[in-house]
Amino acid sequence: MIAYQNGEDEALEGIYNLLKQSLYSFIFRYTRDEQLSIDIVQDTFVKLQSYKHDFNPRKGKLKSYLFQIAYRLMITKLNRRKRWRNLLPFLTPIQTEEFHHSDRMTIREAVANLPEIQRAVVLLFYYHDMPQEEIAKILGIPKGTVKSRLHMAMKRLKEELEGNEYESGSL
C-alpha cells in the first residue's frame, strides 16, 4: 500500500487482484445480489484510489480498511434501495423483473416525463447511487435543493404511476 500511496499504480492492481474476491464474497453473502456486489467492489477500489492518502498502516490492515469502505458503500446502497422501494415498490432494480414489460415502460416514461431538473436528481440519486452532496456539486445547486427536487419528483411519480395503475388495472 505504501508503494501505491507513493504513486506506483501497479501496486493498486496487485491489491485489487489480492483482495477483490474476498470483498466480493463478503458483499455477495450479505446481499445475495451479484451485480450489486460487483458494483460495490469496483466502487470500493475507486474510493481507495480517491482516498489512498487517508489510509494509515499504523491504525490497521489494508484489508480491514477496504472491508470498512465496502461495508459502508453497501449499507448506503441498500438504504437507498429500501427508501426507493418504500416510495415506489415496483421501481427497484430487484423487483422490476417481476413486472410486465408494459409496466416497466410506464415507469420509464413517468421518469422521462419529469421536469428536467427533477429527472436529473432522480436519475443520479436512484439509478447511479450518488449521495445528495455529490449531486449538488454536479448540478451546481445547494443540497437542500437536491432534497426538495427529489421530494417533488417522487410525489409526482407516485401520483402519475398510481393514476396509471387505476387506468390499466395493473401494477
Z-matrix of the N, CA and C atoms (Angstrom, degrees):
N
C 1 1.448
C 2 1.528 1 110.48
N 3 1.299 2 117.43 1 -36.71
C 4 1.464 3 120.25 2 -179.71
C 5 1.521 4 109.80 3 -62.01
N 6 1.338 5 116.89 4 -40.10
C 7 1.466 6 120.12 5 176.94
C 8 1.525 7 109.96 6 -60.35
N 9 1.326 8 117.08 7 -40.77
C 10 1.456 9 120.72 8 179.37
C 11 1.527 10 110.81 9 -67.57
N 12 1.321 11 116.94 10 -42.15
C 13 1.459 12 120.58 11 178.47
C 14 1.531 13 111.04 12 -61.91
N 15 1.323 14 116.40 13 -27.16
C 16 1.465 15 121.13 14 179.59
C 17 1.529 16 112.65 15 -88.00
N 18 1.339 17 117.43 16 8.04
C 19 1.451 18 120.36 17 173.41
C 20 1.510 19 116.36 18 102.67
N 21 1.309 20 118.77 19 5.74
C 22 1.458 21 121.32 20 179.36
C 23 1.530 22 109.19 21 -88.13
N 24 1.339 23 116.07 22 97.50
C 25 1.453 24 121.42 23 -175.32
C 26 1.527 25 113.88 24 -65.00
N 27 1.333 26 117.15 25 -25.55
C 28 1.466 27 119.84 26 178.27
C 29 1.532 28 110.34 27 -62.38
N 30 1.314 29 116.04 28 -28.70
C 31 1.462 30 120.20 29 179.75
C 32 1.534 31 110.44 30 -63.71
N 33 1.340 32 117.56 31 -35.55
C 34 1.469 33 120.74 32 178.05
C 35 1.523 34 110.32 33 -63.09
N 36 1.317 35 116.81 34 -41.11
C 37 1.461 36 120.34 35 178.84
C 38 1.528 37 110.46 36 -61.04
N 39 1.323 38 116.74 37 -40.88
C 40 1.462 39 120.52 38 177.34
C 41 1.518 40 111.98 39 -64.37
N 42 1.315 41 116.16 40 -42.38
C 43 1.477 42 121.04 41 178.04
C 44 1.527 43 109.45 42 -62.82
N 45 1.335 44 115.88 43 -44.44
C 46 1.467 45 121.32 44 179.73
C 47 1.526 46 110.31 45 -59.97
N 48 1.328 47 116.63 46 -50.12
C 49 1.464 48 120.14 47 -178.85
C 50 1.522 49 112.10 48 -63.05
N 51 1.299 50 117.05 49 -32.65
C 52 1.456 51 121.66 50 -178.73
C 53 1.529 52 112.73 51 -74.84
N 54 1.328 53 117.29 52 -37.36
C 55 1.465 54 119.62 53 -169.56
C 56 1.528 55 115.87 54 -114.17
N 57 1.323 56 119.09 55 -8.83
C 58 1.470 57 119.86 56 -174.77
C 59 1.531 58 112.39 57 -61.31
N 60 1.321 59 117.85 58 -40.34
C 61 1.457 60 120.19 59 -176.90
C 62 1.530 61 112.15 60 -67.77
N 63 1.320 62 117.13 61 -41.75
C 64 1.465 63 118.65 62 179.46
C 65 1.524 64 111.18 63 -69.19
N 66 1.335 65 117.65 64 -35.91
C 67 1.468 66 119.97 65 175.30
C 68 1.530 67 110.21 66 -64.47
N 69 1.323 68 115.87 67 -46.48
C 70 1.467 69 120.62 68 179.26
C 71 1.531 70 110.53 69 -58.83
N 72 1.310 71 116.93 70 -46.60
C 73 1.466 72 120.84 71 -178.97
C 74 1.525 73 111.43 72 -59.33
N 75 1.311 74 116.64 73 -44.03
C 76 1.462 75 121.35 74 179.20
C 77 1.530 76 110.44 75 -60.62
N 78 1.330 77 116.18 76 -50.99
C 79 1.464 78 120.64 77 -177.13
C 80 1.527 79 110.44 78 -65.43
N 81 1.335 80 116.90 79 -43.84
C 82 1.463 81 119.79 80 -178.63
C 83 1.522 82 111.66 81 -64.15
N 84 1.309 83 117.14 82 -42.13
C 85 1.473 84 119.67 83 178.86
C 86 1.520 85 111.38 84 -63.20
N 87 1.305 86 116.15 85 -30.55
C 88 1.468 87 120.93 86 179.59
C 89 1.526 88 110.81 87 -78.10
N 90 1.340 89 117.51 88 -44.68
C 91 1.465 90 120.80 89 -171.56
C 92 1.519 91 114.69 90 -98.28
N 93 1.335 92 117.62 91 -27.63
C 94 1.463 93 123.73 92 -173.40
C 95 1.531 94 111.24 93 59.56
N 96 1.317 95 116.11 94 29.70
C 97 1.460 96 122.23 95 -179.09
C 98 1.521 97 107.82 96 -127.01
N 99 1.337 98 115.78 97 106.88
C 100 1.460 99 120.81 98 -173.91
C 101 1.529 100 112.26 99 -61.22
N 102 1.340 101 117.05 100 -49.57
C 103 1.463 102 119.56 101 -176.63
C 104 1.524 103 111.51 102 -65.87
N 105 1.309 104 117.14 103 -41.27
C 106 1.464 105 120.41 104 177.35
C 107 1.527 106 109.96 105 -60.97
N 108 1.308 107 117.39 106 -41.73
C 109 1.461 108 121.84 107 -179.97
C 110 1.526 109 111.47 108 -62.89
N 111 1.315 110 116.55 109 -44.07
C 112 1.469 111 120.83 110 177.46
C 113 1.521 112 110.20 111 -61.77
N 114 1.333 113 116.00 112 -45.81
C 115 1.469 114 120.58 113 -179.86
C 116 1.524 115 111.86 114 -60.75
N 117 1.315 116 116.44 115 -42.18
C 118 1.471 117 119.72 116 -178.37
C 119 1.523 118 110.88 117 -67.31
N 120 1.322 119 117.48 118 -39.83
C 121 1.467 120 119.63 119 176.98
C 122 1.529 121 109.60 120 -60.63
N 123 1.319 122 116.80 121 -45.97
C 124 1.466 123 119.69 122 178.70
C 125 1.531 124 110.99 123 -62.32
N 126 1.320 125 116.10 124 -45.95
C 127 1.469 126 120.12 125 179.95
C 128 1.524 127 111.79 126 -62.44
N 129 1.316 128 116.54 127 -33.10
C 130 1.464 129 121.00 128 178.40
C 131 1.524 130 110.32 129 -62.22
N 132 1.318 131 116.14 130 -44.95
C 133 1.466 132 119.08 131 -179.24
C 134 1.531 133 112.18 132 -73.66
N 135 1.313 134 116.86 133 -30.19
C 136 1.467 135 119.59 134 173.73
C 137 1.526 136 109.26 135 -64.78
N 138 1.320 137 115.29 136 -43.07
C 139 1.464 138 119.92 137 179.14
C 140 1.534 139 110.57 138 -65.79
N 141 1.329 140 117.29 139 -39.86
C 142 1.461 141 120.74 140 176.27
C 143 1.520 142 109.89 141 -59.13
N 144 1.311 143 116.07 142 -42.24
C 145 1.458 144 120.11 143 -179.82
C 146 1.527 145 110.63 144 -62.79
N 147 1.320 146 116.96 145 -39.68
C 148 1.469 147 120.91 146 -179.48
C 149 1.525 148 112.90 147 -71.83
N 150 1.321 149 115.95 148 -32.21
C 151 1.464 150 120.32 149 -174.58
C 152 1.522 151 112.87 150 -118.86
N 153 1.334 152 116.93 151 30.35
C 154 1.465 153 120.35 152 -175.72
C 155 1.525 154 112.71 153 -59.33
N 156 1.316 155 117.72 154 -29.36
C 157 1.469 156 119.57 155 -178.44
C 158 1.528 157 112.73 156 -80.70
N 159 1.333 158 117.02 157 -9.33
C 160 1.466 159 120.45 158 177.36
C 161 1.532 160 112.20 159 -80.12
N 162 1.335 161 116.55 160 -18.81
C 163 1.460 162 119.17 161 -179.69
C 164 1.520 163 110.07 162 -73.56
N 165 1.330 164 114.72 163 130.68
C 166 1.457 165 120.87 164 178.62
C 167 1.528 166 107.56 165 -121.85
N 168 1.345 167 118.26 166 110.69
C 169 1.472 168 120.76 167 -177.04
C 170 1.529 169 113.20 168 -61.91
N 171 1.321 170 117.78 169 -19.11
C 172 1.475 171 120.04 170 178.08
C 173 1.531 172 111.46 171 -73.97
N 174 1.316 173 116.37 172 -20.39
C 175 1.468 174 120.25 173 -178.16
C 176 1.519 175 112.96 174 -91.70
N 177 1.317 176 118.03 175 -10.37
C 178 1.456 177 120.03 176 179.80
C 179 1.511 178 111.78 177 159.55
N 180 1.322 179 114.02 178 178.05
C 181 1.461 180 120.66 179 -177.74
C 182 1.527 181 110.71 180 -82.06
N 183 1.320 182 115.27 181 153.10
C 184 1.454 183 121.80 182 178.02
C 185 1.527 184 110.89 183 -59.64
N 186 1.318 185 116.33 184 -40.70
C 187 1.465 186 120.06 185 -179.65
C 188 1.526 187 110.35 186 -58.79
N 189 1.305 188 117.58 187 -43.65
C 190 1.466 189 121.45 188 178.45
C 191 1.521 190 111.03 189 -63.67
N 192 1.321 191 116.10 190 -40.72
C 193 1.463 192 122.26 191 179.54
C 194 1.536 193 109.82 192 -61.58
N 195 1.332 194 116.63 193 -45.26
C 196 1.459 195 120.74 194 179.88
C 197 1.527 196 112.02 195 -67.41
N 198 1.314 197 117.27 196 -39.36
C 199 1.464 198 120.18 197 177.45
C 200 1.530 199 110.33 198 -64.71
N 201 1.314 200 116.41 199 -36.66
C 202 1.463 201 120.35 200 177.52
C 203 1.533 202 110.04 201 -63.92
N 204 1.320 203 117.20 202 -45.57
C 205 1.467 204 121.27 203 177.53
C 206 1.532 205 109.55 204 -60.30
N 207 1.327 206 117.38 205 -48.84
C 208 1.460 207 122.00 206 -177.92
C 209 1.530 208 110.96 207 -61.60
N 210 1.313 209 116.99 208 -42.94
C 211 1.464 210 120.65 209 -179.27
C 212 1.527 211 110.49 210 -62.66
N 213 1.316 212 116.79 211 -45.09
C 214 1.474 213 120.10 212 179.96
C 215 1.528 214 111.39 213 -64.09
N 216 1.332 215 116.47 214 -41.94
C 217 1.463 216 119.74 215 176.83
C 218 1.528 217 110.94 216 -61.88
N 219 1.330 218 116.31 217 -42.53
C 220 1.458 219 120.80 218 -179.39
C 221 1.525 220 110.98 219 -62.63
N 222 1.308 221 117.08 220 -46.65
C 223 1.467 222 121.07 221 -179.62
C 224 1.526 223 110.04 222 -62.05
N 225 1.319 224 117.16 223 -42.53
C 226 1.465 225 120.80 224 178.34
C 227 1.521 226 110.78 225 -59.96
N 228 1.329 227 116.74 226 -46.70
C 229 1.464 228 120.30 227 -178.77
C 230 1.529 229 111.31 228 -67.29
N 231 1.317 230 117.60 229 -40.41
C 232 1.464 231 120.31 230 178.72
C 233 1.528 232 110.97 231 -65.60
N 234 1.319 233 116.62 232 -39.15
C 235 1.471 234 119.80 233 178.06
C 236 1.519 235 111.04 234 -64.65
N 237 1.333 236 116.55 235 -39.42
C 238 1.471 237 119.79 236 177.15
C 239 1.520 238 110.47 237 -63.54
N 240 1.315 239 116.68 238 -43.40
C 241 1.468 240 120.16 239 178.30
C 242 1.523 241 110.53 240 -60.99
N 243 1.315 242 115.03 241 -41.18
C 244 1.465 243 119.92 242 -179.20
C 245 1.528 244 110.42 243 -62.83
N 246 1.348 245 116.14 244 -44.64
C 247 1.470 246 119.54 245 178.52
C 248 1.520 247 110.01 246 -63.23
N 249 1.312 248 116.48 247 -42.87
C 250 1.463 249 122.71 248 179.79
C 251 1.518 250 109.64 249 -60.95
N 252 1.334 251 116.36 250 -46.27
C 253 1.461 252 122.23 251 -179.46
C 254 1.524 253 110.83 252 -64.23
N 255 1.333 254 117.50 253 -37.68
C 256 1.459 255 120.57 254 179.55
C 257 1.520 256 111.43 255 -67.85
N 258 1.322 257 116.27 256 -36.63
C 259 1.460 258 119.67 257 -179.28
C 260 1.518 259 111.70 258 -76.08
N 261 1.309 260 115.41 259 -50.54
C 262 1.467 261 121.37 260 -177.97
C 263 1.523 262 107.84 261 -138.72
N 264 1.319 263 117.13 262 86.18
C 265 1.468 264 120.66 263 -170.64
C 266 1.518 265 115.18 264 -54.24
N 267 1.307 266 118.47 265 -29.79
C 268 1.453 267 120.34 266 -175.23
C 269 1.514 268 113.31 267 -87.89
N 270 1.336 269 118.69 268 6.66
C 271 1.458 270 120.48 269 -179.59
C 272 1.520 271 113.94 270 -98.99
N 273 1.311 272 118.70 271 -10.41
C 274 1.458 273 119.55 272 -176.98
C 275 1.518 274 110.53 273 -70.84
N 276 1.338 275 116.87 274 144.58
C 277 1.468 276 120.20 275 -177.92
C 278 1.521 277 113.28 276 -55.97
N 279 1.313 278 117.75 277 -35.85
C 280 1.461 279 121.11 278 -177.44
C 281 1.524 280 110.20 279 -64.63
N 282 1.321 281 115.82 280 -39.87
C 283 1.453 282 119.06 281 -172.20
C 284 1.514 283 114.43 282 -92.67
N 285 1.320 284 120.14 283 -13.09
C 286 1.461 285 120.15 284 -176.19
C 287 1.521 286 111.76 285 -62.31
N 288 1.322 287 118.10 286 -25.19
C 289 1.453 288 121.01 287 -179.79
C 290 1.523 289 111.48 288 -67.30
N 291 1.326 290 117.41 289 -22.14
C 292 1.449 291 121.42 290 -177.53
C 293 1.526 292 112.15 291 -79.58
N 294 1.320 293 117.85 292 -11.07
C 295 1.443 294 121.10 293 -174.75
C 296 1.520 295 111.17 294 -104.49
N 297 1.280 296 113.91 295 150.69
C 298 1.457 297 121.63 296 179.26
C 299 1.527 298 109.77 297 -61.86
N 300 1.324 299 115.78 298 152.12
C 301 1.461 300 122.03 299 -178.68
C 302 1.531 301 111.66 300 -53.80
N 303 1.328 302 117.73 301 -40.07
C 304 1.468 303 120.30 302 -178.42
C 305 1.529 304 111.15 303 -65.26
N 306 1.323 305 117.65 304 -33.45
C 307 1.467 306 120.75 305 177.05
C 308 1.527 307 110.61 306 -67.17
N 309 1.348 308 116.43 307 -41.55
C 310 1.465 309 120.04 308 178.30
C 311 1.523 310 110.06 309 -64.33
N 312 1.328 311 116.61 310 -38.05
C 313 1.465 312 119.96 311 177.91
C 314 1.521 313 110.47 312 -64.38
N 315 1.321 314 116.96 313 -39.92
C 316 1.460 315 121.14 314 178.06
C 317 1.523 316 110.15 315 -60.56
N 318 1.318 317 117.08 316 -42.19
C 319 1.465 318 121.69 317 178.83
C 320 1.521 319 109.85 318 -63.92
N 321 1.322 320 116.78 319 -47.75
C 322 1.470 321 120.24 320 179.05
C 323 1.521 322 111.16 321 -59.80
N 324 1.327 323 116.09 322 -42.40
C 325 1.462 324 120.08 323 179.07
C 326 1.520 325 110.90 324 -63.95
N 327 1.324 326 116.68 325 -40.28
C 328 1.466 327 120.11 326 179.83
C 329 1.530 328 110.24 327 -62.75
N 330 1.325 329 117.12 328 -43.10
C 331 1.468 330 120.24 329 177.61
C 332 1.529 331 109.50 330 -65.35
N 333 1.324 332 116.94 331 -42.12
C 334 1.465 333 121.01 332 -179.55
C 335 1.533 334 111.69 333 -65.21
N 336 1.328 335 116.80 334 -27.69
C 337 1.463 336 120.88 335 -178.99
C 338 1.526 337 113.52 336 -83.93
N 339 1.322 338 117.26 337 -6.10
C 340 1.465 339 118.94 338 176.74
C 341 1.528 340 109.50 339 -63.43
N 342 1.332 341 116.98 340 151.00
C 343 1.471 342 118.04 341 172.10
C 344 1.534 343 109.17 342 -56.07
N 345 1.306 344 115.99 343 146.21
C 346 1.465 345 122.02 344 -174.81
C 347 1.529 346 112.72 345 -49.94
N 348 1.335 347 117.38 346 -43.22
C 349 1.464 348 119.91 347 -176.35
C 350 1.531 349 111.79 348 -67.91
N 351 1.332 350 117.33 349 -31.97
C 352 1.463 351 120.30 350 177.10
C 353 1.522 352 110.72 351 -79.77
N 354 1.313 353 117.04 352 -38.74
C 355 1.470 354 121.51 353 -178.75
C 356 1.531 355 110.87 354 -60.53
N 357 1.323 356 116.90 355 -42.86
C 358 1.468 357 120.59 356 -180.00
C 359 1.529 358 110.80 357 -59.78
N 360 1.317 359 116.68 358 -43.82
C 361 1.467 360 120.87 359 -178.55
C 362 1.530 361 110.35 360 -66.38
N 363 1.322 362 117.55 361 -44.17
C 364 1.470 363 121.53 362 179.87
C 365 1.523 364 110.59 363 -62.08
N 366 1.320 365 116.56 364 -46.71
C 367 1.465 366 119.51 365 -178.52
C 368 1.525 367 111.87 366 -63.28
N 369 1.319 368 116.77 367 -43.89
C 370 1.470 369 119.67 368 -179.49
C 371 1.528 370 111.40 369 -67.99
N 372 1.316 371 117.51 370 -40.34
C 373 1.464 372 120.76 371 -175.60
C 374 1.529 373 111.96 372 -75.77
N 375 1.320 374 117.46 373 -51.96
C 376 1.461 375 120.35 374 -172.95
C 377 1.521 376 114.32 375 -89.10
N 378 1.308 377 117.80 376 -35.51
C 379 1.454 378 119.20 377 -176.59
C 380 1.521 379 112.87 378 -92.80
N 381 1.323 380 117.26 379 -24.76
C 382 1.467 381 120.29 380 -178.84
C 383 1.518 382 112.28 381 -115.22
N 384 1.333 383 117.14 382 7.64
C 385 1.470 384 123.08 383 174.16
C 386 1.522 385 113.50 384 50.84
N 387 1.305 386 117.64 385 40.67
C 388 1.458 387 120.23 386 178.80
C 389 1.526 388 110.13 387 -92.08
N 390 1.312 389 116.65 388 141.14
C 391 1.467 390 119.29 389 175.98
C 392 1.533 391 110.45 390 -70.78
N 393 1.310 392 115.92 391 156.89
C 394 1.466 393 120.89 392 -177.58
C 395 1.523 394 112.09 393 -58.24
N 396 1.319 395 117.41 394 -36.48
C 397 1.471 396 120.67 395 179.87
C 398 1.529 397 110.83 396 -61.38
N 399 1.325 398 115.56 397 -42.07
C 400 1.468 399 120.58 398 -179.12
C 401 1.529 400 110.77 399 -68.83
N 402 1.322 401 116.24 400 -39.62
C 403 1.464 402 120.55 401 177.68
C 404 1.526 403 109.65 402 -62.06
N 405 1.325 404 115.91 403 -42.39
C 406 1.468 405 120.44 404 179.00
C 407 1.525 406 110.48 405 -58.52
N 408 1.328 407 116.63 406 -43.35
C 409 1.470 408 120.25 407 179.00
C 410 1.526 409 111.41 408 -64.86
N 411 1.326 410 116.25 409 -45.64
C 412 1.465 411 120.73 410 -178.35
C 413 1.525 412 110.90 411 -60.66
N 414 1.329 413 116.22 412 -45.48
C 415 1.459 414 120.49 413 -175.75
C 416 1.530 415 112.99 414 -87.46
N 417 1.331 416 116.60 415 -9.40
C 418 1.458 417 120.37 416 179.37
C 419 1.516 418 113.01 417 68.24
N 420 1.341 419 115.75 418 39.57
C 421 1.461 420 121.30 419 179.75
C 422 1.522 421 109.12 420 -130.86
N 423 1.339 422 118.17 421 160.70
C 424 1.468 423 119.85 422 177.56
C 425 1.538 424 111.60 423 -67.46
N 426 1.324 425 116.27 424 155.29
C 427 1.460 426 121.58 425 179.47
C 428 1.531 427 110.90 426 -59.51
N 429 1.320 428 117.11 427 -37.61
C 430 1.467 429 120.88 428 178.30
C 431 1.523 430 111.99 429 -60.54
N 432 1.319 431 117.05 430 -35.46
C 433 1.463 432 121.51 431 177.56
C 434 1.526 433 110.23 432 -68.34
N 435 1.331 434 116.64 433 -37.90
C 436 1.471 435 120.37 434 175.77
C 437 1.527 436 108.82 435 -59.87
N 438 1.330 437 116.79 436 -46.86
C 439 1.469 438 121.18 437 -179.25
C 440 1.527 439 111.29 438 -60.56
N 441 1.328 440 116.42 439 -45.88
C 442 1.471 441 118.69 440 -177.74
C 443 1.527 442 111.06 441 -67.88
N 444 1.328 443 117.61 442 -37.16
C 445 1.467 444 119.80 443 178.06
C 446 1.525 445 111.24 444 -66.90
N 447 1.328 446 116.97 445 -38.92
C 448 1.466 447 120.44 446 175.75
C 449 1.522 448 110.43 447 -61.51
N 450 1.318 449 115.40 448 -46.59
C 451 1.473 450 120.62 449 -178.87
C 452 1.530 451 110.60 450 -59.92
N 453 1.326 452 116.44 451 -48.61
C 454 1.463 453 120.71 452 -178.63
C 455 1.539 454 111.02 453 -65.57
N 456 1.317 455 116.97 454 -39.72
C 457 1.460 456 120.74 455 179.21
C 458 1.523 457 111.04 456 -63.91
N 459 1.316 458 116.97 457 -44.07
C 460 1.463 459 120.24 458 -179.09
C 461 1.526 460 110.73 459 -65.91
N 462 1.324 461 115.76 460 -39.21
C 463 1.469 462 120.19 461 177.67
C 464 1.531 463 109.44 462 -61.75
N 465 1.320 464 116.10 463 -45.11
C 466 1.459 465 121.81 464 -179.42
C 467 1.535 466 111.06 465 -64.85
N 468 1.340 467 117.01 466 -44.45
C 469 1.463 468 120.60 467 178.91
C 470 1.526 469 111.09 468 -62.26
N 471 1.297 470 115.75 469 -43.73
C 472 1.461 471 120.46 470 -178.81
C 473 1.532 472 110.13 471 -61.17
N 474 1.324 473 116.17 472 -45.72
C 475 1.466 474 120.22 473 179.72
C 476 1.529 475 110.89 474 -62.91
N 477 1.326 476 116.75 475 -46.72
C 478 1.461 477 120.47 476 -177.88
C 479 1.527 478 111.36 477 -65.16
N 480 1.326 479 116.59 478 -44.54
C 481 1.459 480 119.56 479 -176.97
C 482 1.521 481 112.23 480 -72.96
N 483 1.320 482 117.46 481 -34.01
C 484 1.463 483 119.25 482 175.51
C 485 1.517 484 109.83 483 -67.18
N 486 1.334 485 117.28 484 -34.48
C 487 1.466 486 121.48 485 175.71
C 488 1.513 487 111.23 486 -63.72
N 489 1.331 488 116.72 487 -41.81
C 490 1.473 489 121.30 488 177.74
C 491 1.515 490 111.71 489 -66.32
N 492 1.326 491 116.28 490 -32.91
C 493 1.462 492 120.57 491 -179.73
C 494 1.518 493 109.42 492 -62.67
N 495 1.333 494 116.49 493 -43.09
C 496 1.441 495 119.76 494 -178.32
C 497 1.522 496 111.58 495 -72.95
N 498 1.344 497 116.70 496 -34.25
C 499 1.466 498 120.81 497 -179.99
C 500 1.513 499 111.38 498 -68.60
N 501 1.342 500 116.45 499 -44.02
C 502 1.465 501 119.04 500 -173.81
C 503 1.517 502 113.13 501 -94.53
N 504 1.310 503 116.65 502 -14.70
C 505 1.462 504 119.92 503 -178.75
C 506 1.507 505 113.37 504 74.71
N 507 1.334 506 116.78 505 13.44
C 508 1.467 507 120.05 506 179.73
C 509 1.517 508 109.95 507 -119.41
N 510 1.324 509 115.74 508 -170.53
C 511 1.459 510 125.77 509 -175.03
C 512 1.468 511 106.86 510 69.74
